[in-house]
């Protein structure tokens, strides 16, 4: 979200769309561990499923970004080397 990553990829479609599911991956992961620790397996599995769904959305947006960068190189940063 800063430095080279932001400079090189923030213009790509999908960059901003990654944030909500990325946050959800972590939120549901923590909630799954918390539920497991109190022996609530049903809740833990529910959070794991939601974590996996959010993870798939992150991967979809990464694919979107990759395809956009391949299609339009002007959206990427360019190394001076």
Buried (B, 14 or more C-beta within 10 A) or exposed (E): EEEEEEEBBBBBBBBEBBEEBBEBBEBBBEBBEEBBEEEBEEBBEBBBEBBEEBBEBBEBBBEBBEEBBEEEEEBBEEEEE
